């Protein structure tokens, strides 16, 4: 049986890493060993960032809802509690959009939440 040399697959694997490292500063985009380290680390940052993004947006939505609630004379926790008791199922993203784009509708939601308490 003939001996298999791995040059082609090695080259493909290295080119794949170097392609991912394109645009990195200095030798991180040119040399395989440093590029591999940089790509692995950037992959970790990207993985973590995808989870942090969800937390950050939720915090933003809650801050917006809280500000709109204070403008309507209540606080965030009593508003959410009132919505749950009134069986109004709106997620925080939609509530924040309503608070920004249609303040009158948000005011009616606040009134319904207050009435349910």
Secondary structure, DSSP 4 states (H G I P E B T S, - for coil): -PPPP-HHHHHHHHHHHHHHTTT-SGGGGT-HHHHHHHHHHHHHHHHHHHHHHHHHHHHHHHHHHHHHHHHTT--HHHHHHHHHHTT----HHHHHHHHHH-HHHHHHHHHHHHHH-
